[in-house]
């Protein structure tokens, strides 16, 4: 199910919901069904050194080095 952002026209609140195409969306604050689906910009995957290091540490704990380059795999073995 996709996650969408919505804005309530009645109480001016913004919220997000996991929805199916047939789901009736109501505002969690006021219960109104006068909501607009917002357009969300996609988020690029994180590329910080901490995120990469955490992923590599998790891979090493699990016994595989699939996210290491060939040169890095040679250093680890």
HTML snippet that shows the backbone in 3Dmol.js (N, CA, C, O; Angstrom):
<script src="https://3Dmol.org/build/3Dmol-min.js"></script>
<div id="view" style="width:600px;height:400px;position:relative"></div>
<script>
const pdb = `
ATOM      1  N   UNK A   1       0.842  -1.184   0.000  1.00  0.00           N
ATOM      2  CA  UNK A   1       0.000   0.000   0.000  1.00  0.00           C
ATOM      3  C   UNK A   1       0.884   1.243   0.000  1.00  0.00           C
ATOM      4  O   UNK A   1       1.846   1.320   0.765  1.00  0.00           O
ATOM      5  N   UNK A   2       0.571   2.199  -0.836  1.00  0.00           N
ATOM      6  CA  UNK A   2       1.384   3.422  -0.887  1.00  0.00           C
ATOM      7  C   UNK A   2       1.066   4.377   0.253  1.00  0.00           C
ATOM      8  O   UNK A   2      -0.048   4.408   0.776  1.00  0.00           O
ATOM      9  N   UNK A   3       2.066   5.144   0.618  1.00  0.00           N
ATOM     10  CA  UNK A   3       1.940   6.165   1.658  1.00  0.00           C
ATOM     11  C   UNK A   3       1.718   7.499   0.962  1.00  0.00           C
ATOM     12  O   UNK A   3       2.509   7.900   0.109  1.00  0.00           O
ATOM     13  N   UNK A   4       0.639   8.185   1.328  1.00  0.00           N
ATOM     14  CA  UNK A   4       0.318   9.481   0.725  1.00  0.00           C
ATOM     15  C   UNK A   4       0.154  10.535   1.803  1.00  0.00           C
ATOM     16  O   UNK A   4      -0.230  10.234   2.933  1.00  0.00           O
ATOM     17  N   UNK A   5       0.451  11.782   1.436  1.00  0.00           N
ATOM     18  CA  UNK A   5       0.204  12.926   2.304  1.00  0.00           C
ATOM     19  C   UNK A   5      -1.131  13.543   1.910  1.00  0.00           C
ATOM     20  O   UNK A   5      -1.478  13.600   0.730  1.00  0.00           O
ATOM     21  N   UNK A   6      -1.878  14.006   2.918  1.00  0.00           N
ATOM     22  CA  UNK A   6      -3.174  14.630   2.689  1.00  0.00           C
ATOM     23  C   UNK A   6      -3.258  15.932   3.468  1.00  0.00           C
ATOM     24  O   UNK A   6      -2.565  16.121   4.468  1.00  0.00           O
ATOM     25  N   UNK A   7      -4.124  16.832   2.990  1.00  0.00           N
ATOM     26  CA  UNK A   7      -4.372  18.097   3.676  1.00  0.00           C
ATOM     27  C   UNK A   7      -5.878  18.250   3.852  1.00  0.00           C
ATOM     28  O   UNK A   7      -6.642  18.120   2.895  1.00  0.00           O
ATOM     29  N   UNK A   8      -6.293  18.527   5.081  1.00  0.00           N
ATOM     30  CA  UNK A   8      -7.707  18.709   5.387  1.00  0.00           C
ATOM     31  C   UNK A   8      -8.096  20.170   5.117  1.00  0.00           C
ATOM     32  O   UNK A   8      -7.475  21.094   5.642  1.00  0.00           O
ATOM     33  N   UNK A   9      -9.121  20.360   4.299  1.00  0.00           N
ATOM     34  CA  UNK A   9      -9.592  21.716   4.004  1.00  0.00           C
ATOM     35  C   UNK A   9     -10.350  22.324   5.174  1.00  0.00           C
ATOM     36  O   UNK A   9     -10.410  23.547   5.301  1.00  0.00           O
ATOM     37  N   UNK A  10     -10.924  21.497   6.025  1.00  0.00           N
ATOM     38  CA  UNK A  10     -11.754  21.999   7.127  1.00  0.00           C
ATOM     39  C   UNK A  10     -10.911  22.517   8.292  1.00  0.00           C
ATOM     40  O   UNK A  10     -11.151  23.620   8.784  1.00  0.00           O
ATOM     41  N   UNK A  11      -9.919  21.728   8.741  1.00  0.00           N
ATOM     42  CA  UNK A  11      -9.139  22.136   9.923  1.00  0.00           C
ATOM     43  C   UNK A  11      -7.701  22.523   9.590  1.00  0.00           C
ATOM     44  O   UNK A  11      -6.942  22.876  10.492  1.00  0.00           O
ATOM     45  N   UNK A  12      -7.308  22.464   8.315  1.00  0.00           N
ATOM     46  CA  UNK A  12      -5.990  22.889   7.844  1.00  0.00           C
ATOM     47  C   UNK A  12      -4.840  22.027   8.379  1.00  0.00           C
ATOM     48  O   UNK A  12      -3.713  22.508   8.500  1.00  0.00           O
ATOM     49  N   UNK A  13      -5.116  20.764   8.698  1.00  0.00           N
ATOM     50  CA  UNK A  13      -4.075  19.838   9.156  1.00  0.00           C
ATOM     51  C   UNK A  13      -3.530  19.042   7.976  1.00  0.00           C
ATOM     52  O   UNK A  13      -4.250  18.770   7.014  1.00  0.00           O
ATOM     53  N   UNK A  14      -2.255  18.670   8.055  1.00  0.00           N
ATOM     54  CA  UNK A  14      -1.629  17.806   7.064  1.00  0.00           C
ATOM     55  C   UNK A  14      -1.284  16.495   7.758  1.00  0.00           C
ATOM     56  O   UNK A  14      -0.772  16.497   8.877  1.00  0.00           O
ATOM     57  N   UNK A  15      -1.567  15.368   7.088  1.00  0.00           N
ATOM     58  CA  UNK A  15      -1.308  14.055   7.676  1.00  0.00           C
ATOM     59  C   UNK A  15      -0.969  13.083   6.564  1.00  0.00           C
ATOM     60  O   UNK A  15      -1.173  13.379   5.387  1.00  0.00           O
ATOM     61  N   UNK A  16      -0.451  11.920   6.938  1.00  0.00           N
ATOM     62  CA  UNK A  16      -0.129  10.891   5.947  1.00  0.00           C
ATOM     63  C   UNK A  16      -0.831   9.594   6.314  1.00  0.00           C
ATOM     64  O   UNK A  16      -1.066   9.307   7.488  1.00  0.00           O
ATOM     65  N   UNK A  17      -1.160   8.817   5.291  1.00  0.00           N
ATOM     66  CA  UNK A  17      -1.860   7.549   5.480  1.00  0.00           C
ATOM     67  C   UNK A  17      -1.378   6.533   4.451  1.00  0.00           C
ATOM     68  O   UNK A  17      -1.034   6.884   3.322  1.00  0.00           O
ATOM     69  N   UNK A  18      -1.360   5.279   4.860  1.00  0.00           N
ATOM     70  CA  UNK A  18      -1.182   4.162   3.935  1.00  0.00           C
ATOM     71  C   UNK A  18      -2.562   3.869   3.368  1.00  0.00           C
ATOM     72  O   UNK A  18      -3.492   3.592   4.124  1.00  0.00           O
ATOM     73  N   UNK A  19      -2.709   3.926   2.054  1.00  0.00           N
ATOM     74  CA  UNK A  19      -4.044   3.811   1.473  1.00  0.00           C
ATOM     75  C   UNK A  19      -4.080   2.857   0.285  1.00  0.00           C
ATOM     76  O   UNK A  19      -3.093   2.676  -0.429  1.00  0.00           O
ATOM     77  N   UNK A  20      -5.233   2.265   0.102  1.00  0.00           N
ATOM     78  CA  UNK A  20      -5.555   1.520  -1.114  1.00  0.00           C
ATOM     79  C   UNK A  20      -6.407   2.448  -1.971  1.00  0.00           C
ATOM     80  O   UNK A  20      -6.870   3.488  -1.504  1.00  0.00           O
ATOM     81  N   UNK A  21      -6.607   2.067  -3.212  1.00  0.00           N
ATOM     82  CA  UNK A  21      -7.355   2.938  -4.116  1.00  0.00           C
ATOM     83  C   UNK A  21      -8.813   3.098  -3.704  1.00  0.00           C
ATOM     84  O   UNK A  21      -9.429   4.112  -4.033  1.00  0.00           O
ATOM     85  N   UNK A  22      -9.380   2.129  -2.997  1.00  0.00           N
ATOM     86  CA  UNK A  22     -10.788   2.203  -2.613  1.00  0.00           C
ATOM     87  C   UNK A  22     -11.005   2.723  -1.188  1.00  0.00           C
ATOM     88  O   UNK A  22     -12.131   2.690  -0.691  1.00  0.00           O
ATOM     89  N   UNK A  23      -9.953   3.198  -0.528  1.00  0.00           N
ATOM     90  CA  UNK A  23     -10.052   3.657   0.855  1.00  0.00           C
ATOM     91  C   UNK A  23     -10.643   5.066   0.919  1.00  0.00           C
ATOM     92  O   UNK A  23     -10.217   5.958   0.184  1.00  0.00           O
ATOM     93  N   UNK A  24     -11.621   5.260   1.797  1.00  0.00           N
ATOM     94  CA  UNK A  24     -12.186   6.584   2.047  1.00  0.00           C
ATOM     95  C   UNK A  24     -11.308   7.277   3.094  1.00  0.00           C
ATOM     96  O   UNK A  24     -11.173   6.776   4.210  1.00  0.00           O
ATOM     97  N   UNK A  25     -10.717   8.410   2.750  1.00  0.00           N
ATOM     98  CA  UNK A  25      -9.799   9.113   3.641  1.00  0.00           C
ATOM     99  C   UNK A  25     -10.566  10.146   4.449  1.00  0.00           C
ATOM    100  O   UNK A  25     -11.314  10.955   3.899  1.00  0.00           O
ATOM    101  N   UNK A  26     -10.370  10.108   5.760  1.00  0.00           N
ATOM    102  CA  UNK A  26     -10.936  11.125   6.650  1.00  0.00           C
ATOM    103  C   UNK A  26      -9.822  11.703   7.505  1.00  0.00           C
ATOM    104  O   UNK A  26      -8.845  11.021   7.815  1.00  0.00           O
ATOM    105  N   UNK A  27      -9.975  12.951   7.877  1.00  0.00           N
ATOM    106  CA  UNK A  27      -8.984  13.642   8.693  1.00  0.00           C
ATOM    107  C   UNK A  27      -8.972  13.047  10.096  1.00  0.00           C
ATOM    108  O   UNK A  27     -10.031  12.904  10.707  1.00  0.00           O
ATOM    109  N   UNK A  28      -7.794  12.697  10.623  1.00  0.00           N
ATOM    110  CA  UNK A  28      -7.738  12.140  11.980  1.00  0.00           C
ATOM    111  C   UNK A  28      -8.017  13.190  13.054  1.00  0.00           C
ATOM    112  O   UNK A  28      -8.384  12.836  14.175  1.00  0.00           O
ATOM    113  N   UNK A  29      -7.851  14.470  12.735  1.00  0.00           N
ATOM    114  CA  UNK A  29      -8.068  15.532  13.723  1.00  0.00           C
ATOM    115  C   UNK A  29      -9.538  15.902  13.872  1.00  0.00           C
ATOM    116  O   UNK A  29     -10.035  16.053  14.988  1.00  0.00           O
ATOM    117  N   UNK A  30     -10.243  16.049  12.728  1.00  0.00           N
ATOM    118  CA  UNK A  30     -11.629  16.529  12.821  1.00  0.00           C
ATOM    119  C   UNK A  30     -12.647  15.564  12.235  1.00  0.00           C
ATOM    120  O   UNK A  30     -13.848  15.761  12.419  1.00  0.00           O
ATOM    121  N   UNK A  31     -12.198  14.516  11.528  1.00  0.00           N
ATOM    122  CA  UNK A  31     -13.112  13.539  10.961  1.00  0.00           C
ATOM    123  C   UNK A  31     -13.726  13.947   9.629  1.00  0.00           C
ATOM    124  O   UNK A  31     -14.587  13.237   9.110  1.00  0.00           O
ATOM    125  N   UNK A  32     -13.309  15.059   9.074  1.00  0.00           N
ATOM    126  CA  UNK A  32     -13.846  15.538   7.805  1.00  0.00           C
ATOM    127  C   UNK A  32     -13.342  14.686   6.647  1.00  0.00           C
ATOM    128  O   UNK A  32     -12.220  14.181   6.672  1.00  0.00           O
ATOM    129  N   UNK A  33     -14.194  14.534   5.624  1.00  0.00           N
ATOM    130  CA  UNK A  33     -13.754  13.830   4.420  1.00  0.00           C
ATOM    131  C   UNK A  33     -13.368  14.812   3.312  1.00  0.00           C
ATOM    132  O   UNK A  33     -13.162  14.400   2.171  1.00  0.00           O
ATOM    133  N   UNK A  34     -13.269  16.080   3.629  1.00  0.00           N
ATOM    134  CA  UNK A  34     -12.853  17.108   2.671  1.00  0.00           C
ATOM    135  C   UNK A  34     -11.333  17.234   2.698  1.00  0.00           C
ATOM    136  O   UNK A  34     -10.786  18.200   3.230  1.00  0.00           O
ATOM    137  N   UNK A  35     -10.665  16.248   2.119  1.00  0.00           N
ATOM    138  CA  UNK A  35      -9.204  16.211   2.129  1.00  0.00           C
ATOM    139  C   UNK A  35      -8.678  16.204   0.702  1.00  0.00           C
ATOM    140  O   UNK A  35      -9.336  15.702  -0.209  1.00  0.00           O
ATOM    141  N   UNK A  36      -7.505  16.757   0.517  1.00  0.00           N
ATOM    142  CA  UNK A  36      -6.827  16.780  -0.773  1.00  0.00           C
ATOM    143  C   UNK A  36      -5.546  15.960  -0.664  1.00  0.00           C
ATOM    144  O   UNK A  36      -4.811  16.066   0.318  1.00  0.00           O
ATOM    145  N   UNK A  37      -5.287  15.136  -1.686  1.00  0.00           N
ATOM    146  CA  UNK A  37      -4.041  14.388  -1.728  1.00  0.00           C
ATOM    147  C   UNK A  37      -2.944  15.335  -2.191  1.00  0.00           C
ATOM    148  O   UNK A  37      -3.107  16.040  -3.186  1.00  0.00           O
ATOM    149  N   UNK A  38      -1.832  15.352  -1.475  1.00  0.00           N
ATOM    150  CA  UNK A  38      -0.728  16.240  -1.801  1.00  0.00           C
ATOM    151  C   UNK A  38       0.270  15.527  -2.702  1.00  0.00           C
ATOM    152  O   UNK A  38       0.402  14.304  -2.663  1.00  0.00           O
ATOM    153  N   UNK A  39       0.952  16.293  -3.492  1.00  0.00           N
ATOM    154  CA  UNK A  39       1.996  15.762  -4.354  1.00  0.00           C
ATOM    155  C   UNK A  39       3.297  15.750  -3.562  1.00  0.00           C
ATOM    156  O   UNK A  39       3.740  16.791  -3.074  1.00  0.00           O
ATOM    157  N   UNK A  40       3.902  14.592  -3.434  1.00  0.00           N
ATOM    158  CA  UNK A  40       5.138  14.448  -2.668  1.00  0.00           C
ATOM    159  C   UNK A  40       6.306  14.225  -3.614  1.00  0.00           C
ATOM    160  O   UNK A  40       6.200  13.470  -4.581  1.00  0.00           O
ATOM    161  N   UNK A  41       7.404  14.878  -3.333  1.00  0.00           N
ATOM    162  CA  UNK A  41       8.617  14.687  -4.122  1.00  0.00           C
ATOM    163  C   UNK A  41       9.313  13.419  -3.647  1.00  0.00           C
ATOM    164  O   UNK A  41       9.400  13.185  -2.441  1.00  0.00           O
ATOM    165  N   UNK A  42       9.809  12.598  -4.562  1.00  0.00           N
ATOM    166  CA  UNK A  42      10.522  11.389  -4.135  1.00  0.00           C
ATOM    167  C   UNK A  42      11.832  11.752  -3.442  1.00  0.00           C
ATOM    168  O   UNK A  42      12.485  12.736  -3.791  1.00  0.00           O
ATOM    169  N   UNK A  43      12.191  10.960  -2.481  1.00  0.00           N
ATOM    170  CA  UNK A  43      13.418  11.161  -1.718  1.00  0.00           C
ATOM    171  C   UNK A  43      14.498  10.237  -2.263  1.00  0.00           C
ATOM    172  O   UNK A  43      14.297   9.026  -2.363  1.00  0.00           O
ATOM    173  N   UNK A  44      15.616  10.799  -2.605  1.00  0.00           N
ATOM    174  CA  UNK A  44      16.730   9.978  -3.068  1.00  0.00           C
ATOM    175  C   UNK A  44      17.303   9.188  -1.891  1.00  0.00           C
ATOM    176  O   UNK A  44      17.278   9.670  -0.759  1.00  0.00           O
ATOM    177  N   UNK A  45      17.813   7.994  -2.139  1.00  0.00           N
ATOM    178  CA  UNK A  45      18.397   7.230  -1.031  1.00  0.00           C
ATOM    179  C   UNK A  45      19.586   7.970  -0.430  1.00  0.00           C
ATOM    180  O   UNK A  45      20.337   8.652  -1.128  1.00  0.00           O
ATOM    181  N   UNK A  46      19.734   7.820   0.866  1.00  0.00           N
ATOM    182  CA  UNK A  46      20.820   8.497   1.571  1.00  0.00           C
ATOM    183  C   UNK A  46      22.189   8.027   1.120  1.00  0.00           C
ATOM    184  O   UNK A  46      22.376   6.852   0.803  1.00  0.00           O
ATOM    185  N   UNK A  47      23.127   8.925   1.090  1.00  0.00           N
ATOM    186  CA  UNK A  47      24.477   8.597   0.664  1.00  0.00           C
ATOM    187  C   UNK A  47      25.517   9.064   1.678  1.00  0.00           C
ATOM    188  O   UNK A  47      26.685   9.246   1.333  1.00  0.00           O
ATOM    189  N   UNK A  48      25.103   9.256   2.910  1.00  0.00           N
ATOM    190  CA  UNK A  48      26.085   9.708   3.891  1.00  0.00           C
ATOM    191  C   UNK A  48      27.025   8.568   4.259  1.00  0.00           C
ATOM    192  O   UNK A  48      26.680   7.396   4.111  1.00  0.00           O
ATOM    193  N   UNK A  49      28.190   8.913   4.730  1.00  0.00           N
ATOM    194  CA  UNK A  49      29.177   7.899   5.101  1.00  0.00           C
ATOM    195  C   UNK A  49      28.658   7.012   6.229  1.00  0.00           C
ATOM    196  O   UNK A  49      28.974   5.823   6.280  1.00  0.00           O
ATOM    197  N   UNK A  50      27.866   7.583   7.131  1.00  0.00           N
ATOM    198  CA  UNK A  50      27.333   6.794   8.245  1.00  0.00           C
ATOM    199  C   UNK A  50      26.351   5.736   7.754  1.00  0.00           C
ATOM    200  O   UNK A  50      26.363   4.608   8.246  1.00  0.00           O
ATOM    201  N   UNK A  51      25.501   6.087   6.788  1.00  0.00           N
ATOM    202  CA  UNK A  51      24.533   5.123   6.250  1.00  0.00           C
ATOM    203  C   UNK A  51      25.262   4.002   5.524  1.00  0.00           C
ATOM    204  O   UNK A  51      24.924   2.831   5.691  1.00  0.00           O
ATOM    205  N   UNK A  52      26.255   4.349   4.723  1.00  0.00           N
ATOM    206  CA  UNK A  52      27.029   3.338   3.989  1.00  0.00           C
ATOM    207  C   UNK A  52      27.777   2.434   4.964  1.00  0.00           C
ATOM    208  O   UNK A  52      27.805   1.218   4.778  1.00  0.00           O
ATOM    209  N   UNK A  53      28.380   3.007   5.993  1.00  0.00           N
ATOM    210  CA  UNK A  53      29.116   2.214   6.979  1.00  0.00           C
ATOM    211  C   UNK A  53      28.182   1.267   7.724  1.00  0.00           C
ATOM    212  O   UNK A  53      28.541   0.118   7.980  1.00  0.00           O
ATOM    213  N   UNK A  54      26.995   1.736   8.071  1.00  0.00           N
ATOM    214  CA  UNK A  54      26.031   0.885   8.776  1.00  0.00           C
ATOM    215  C   UNK A  54      25.593  -0.278   7.889  1.00  0.00           C
ATOM    216  O   UNK A  54      25.464  -1.405   8.368  1.00  0.00           O
ATOM    217  N   UNK A  55      25.365  -0.018   6.612  1.00  0.00           N
ATOM    218  CA  UNK A  55      24.983  -1.078   5.684  1.00  0.00           C
ATOM    219  C   UNK A  55      26.075  -2.110   5.510  1.00  0.00           C
ATOM    220  O   UNK A  55      25.811  -3.311   5.461  1.00  0.00           O
ATOM    221  N   UNK A  56      27.282  -1.640   5.419  1.00  0.00           N
ATOM    222  CA  UNK A  56      28.410  -2.565   5.276  1.00  0.00           C
ATOM    223  C   UNK A  56      28.617  -3.387   6.538  1.00  0.00           C
ATOM    224  O   UNK A  56      28.922  -4.577   6.455  1.00  0.00           O
ATOM    225  N   UNK A  57      28.457  -2.775   7.698  1.00  0.00           N
ATOM    226  CA  UNK A  57      28.594  -3.513   8.961  1.00  0.00           C
ATOM    227  C   UNK A  57      27.518  -4.585   9.067  1.00  0.00           C
ATOM    228  O   UNK A  57      27.793  -5.701   9.509  1.00  0.00           O
ATOM    229  N   UNK A  58      26.288  -4.252   8.664  1.00  0.00           N
ATOM    230  CA  UNK A  58      25.201  -5.234   8.702  1.00  0.00           C
ATOM    231  C   UNK A  58      25.497  -6.389   7.750  1.00  0.00           C
ATOM    232  O   UNK A  58      25.260  -7.547   8.092  1.00  0.00           O
ATOM    233  N   UNK A  59      26.010  -6.088   6.561  1.00  0.00           N
ATOM    234  CA  UNK A  59      26.351  -7.131   5.597  1.00  0.00           C
ATOM    235  C   UNK A  59      27.446  -8.033   6.144  1.00  0.00           C
ATOM    236  O   UNK A  59      27.376  -9.253   6.000  1.00  0.00           O
ATOM    237  N   UNK A  60      28.456  -7.443   6.770  1.00  0.00           N
ATOM    238  CA  UNK A  60      29.551  -8.234   7.335  1.00  0.00           C
ATOM    239  C   UNK A  60      29.051  -9.143   8.458  1.00  0.00           C
ATOM    240  O   UNK A  60      29.475 -10.294   8.558  1.00  0.00           O
ATOM    241  N   UNK A  61      28.153  -8.632   9.303  1.00  0.00           N
ATOM    242  CA  UNK A  61      27.586  -9.452  10.383  1.00  0.00           C
ATOM    243  C   UNK A  61      26.813 -10.632   9.821  1.00  0.00           C
ATOM    244  O   UNK A  61      26.803 -11.714  10.407  1.00  0.00           O
ATOM    245  N   UNK A  62      26.163 -10.418   8.677  1.00  0.00           N
ATOM    246  CA  UNK A  62      25.375 -11.480   8.064  1.00  0.00           C
ATOM    247  C   UNK A  62      26.221 -12.426   7.219  1.00  0.00           C
ATOM    248  O   UNK A  62      25.710 -13.416   6.697  1.00  0.00           O
ATOM    249  N   UNK A  63      27.498 -12.130   7.084  1.00  0.00           N
ATOM    250  CA  UNK A  63      28.400 -13.033   6.393  1.00  0.00           C
ATOM    251  C   UNK A  63      28.528 -12.822   4.905  1.00  0.00           C
ATOM    252  O   UNK A  63      29.053 -13.691   4.209  1.00  0.00           O
ATOM    253  N   UNK A  64      28.068 -11.698   4.395  1.00  0.00           N
ATOM    254  CA  UNK A  64      28.263 -11.441   2.970  1.00  0.00           C
ATOM    255  C   UNK A  64      28.819 -10.030   2.779  1.00  0.00           C
ATOM    256  O   UNK A  64      28.662  -9.163   3.639  1.00  0.00           O
ATOM    257  N   UNK A  65      29.449  -9.827   1.678  1.00  0.00           N
ATOM    258  CA  UNK A  65      30.104  -8.555   1.392  1.00  0.00           C
ATOM    259  C   UNK A  65      29.622  -8.005   0.046  1.00  0.00           C
ATOM    260  O   UNK A  65      30.405  -7.439  -0.716  1.00  0.00           O
ATOM    261  N   UNK A  66      28.349  -8.174  -0.232  1.00  0.00           N
ATOM    262  CA  UNK A  66      27.808  -7.803  -1.543  1.00  0.00           C
ATOM    263  C   UNK A  66      27.853  -6.304  -1.807  1.00  0.00           C
ATOM    264  O   UNK A  66      27.854  -5.889  -2.966  1.00  0.00           O
ATOM    265  N   UNK A  67      27.890  -5.495  -0.779  1.00  0.00           N
ATOM    266  CA  UNK A  67      27.911  -4.051  -1.016  1.00  0.00           C
ATOM    267  C   UNK A  67      29.324  -3.468  -0.909  1.00  0.00           C
ATOM    268  O   UNK A  67      29.490  -2.251  -0.837  1.00  0.00           O
ATOM    269  N   UNK A  68      30.333  -4.333  -0.899  1.00  0.00           N
ATOM    270  CA  UNK A  68      31.724  -3.892  -0.914  1.00  0.00           C
ATOM    271  C   UNK A  68      32.248  -3.969  -2.343  1.00  0.00           C
ATOM    272  O   UNK A  68      31.817  -4.829  -3.110  1.00  0.00           O
ATOM    273  N   UNK A  69      33.163  -3.093  -2.710  1.00  0.00           N
ATOM    274  CA  UNK A  69      33.817  -3.204  -4.017  1.00  0.00           C
ATOM    275  C   UNK A  69      34.805  -4.360  -3.971  1.00  0.00           C
ATOM    276  O   UNK A  69      35.119  -4.870  -2.895  1.00  0.00           O
ATOM    277  N   UNK A  70      35.295  -4.775  -5.135  1.00  0.00           N
ATOM    278  CA  UNK A  70      36.269  -5.871  -5.196  1.00  0.00           C
ATOM    279  C   UNK A  70      37.532  -5.538  -4.410  1.00  0.00           C
ATOM    280  O   UNK A  70      38.077  -6.406  -3.729  1.00  0.00           O
ATOM    281  N   UNK A  71      38.005  -4.301  -4.492  1.00  0.00           N
ATOM    282  CA  UNK A  71      39.196  -3.896  -3.763  1.00  0.00           C
ATOM    283  C   UNK A  71      38.958  -3.938  -2.246  1.00  0.00           C
ATOM    284  O   UNK A  71      39.839  -4.342  -1.486  1.00  0.00           O
ATOM    285  N   UNK A  72      37.786  -3.527  -1.822  1.00  0.00           N
ATOM    286  CA  UNK A  72      37.462  -3.550  -0.396  1.00  0.00           C
ATOM    287  C   UNK A  72      37.302  -4.987   0.105  1.00  0.00           C
ATOM    288  O   UNK A  72      37.700  -5.292   1.229  1.00  0.00           O
ATOM    289  N   UNK A  73      36.728  -5.869  -0.707  1.00  0.00           N
ATOM    290  CA  UNK A  73      36.579  -7.278  -0.312  1.00  0.00           C
ATOM    291  C   UNK A  73      37.945  -7.919  -0.128  1.00  0.00           C
ATOM    292  O   UNK A  73      38.119  -8.749   0.763  1.00  0.00           O
ATOM    293  N   UNK A  74      38.903  -7.554  -0.946  1.00  0.00           N
ATOM    294  CA  UNK A  74      40.252  -8.112  -0.827  1.00  0.00           C
ATOM    295  C   UNK A  74      40.902  -7.702   0.484  1.00  0.00           C
ATOM    296  O   UNK A  74      41.660  -8.480   1.062  1.00  0.00           O
ATOM    297  N   UNK A  75      40.624  -6.506   0.961  1.00  0.00           N
ATOM    298  CA  UNK A  75      41.200  -6.011   2.223  1.00  0.00           C
ATOM    299  C   UNK A  75      40.565  -6.715   3.430  1.00  0.00           C
ATOM    300  O   UNK A  75      41.239  -6.936   4.435  1.00  0.00           O
ATOM    301  N   UNK A  76      39.289  -7.065   3.341  1.00  0.00           N
ATOM    302  CA  UNK A  76      38.569  -7.631   4.478  1.00  0.00           C
ATOM    303  C   UNK A  76      38.921  -9.082   4.695  1.00  0.00           C
ATOM    304  O   UNK A  76      38.994  -9.532   5.839  1.00  0.00           O
ATOM    305  N   UNK A  77      39.140  -9.821   3.637  1.00  0.00           N
ATOM    306  CA  UNK A  77      39.378 -11.280   3.751  1.00  0.00           C
ATOM    307  C   UNK A  77      40.697 -11.613   4.341  1.00  0.00           C
ATOM    308  O   UNK A  77      41.025 -12.790   4.493  1.00  0.00           O
TER     309      UNK A  77
END
`;
const viewer = $3Dmol.createViewer("view");
viewer.addModel(pdb, "pdb");
viewer.setStyle({}, {cartoon: {color: "spectrum"}});
viewer.zoomTo();
viewer.render();
</script>
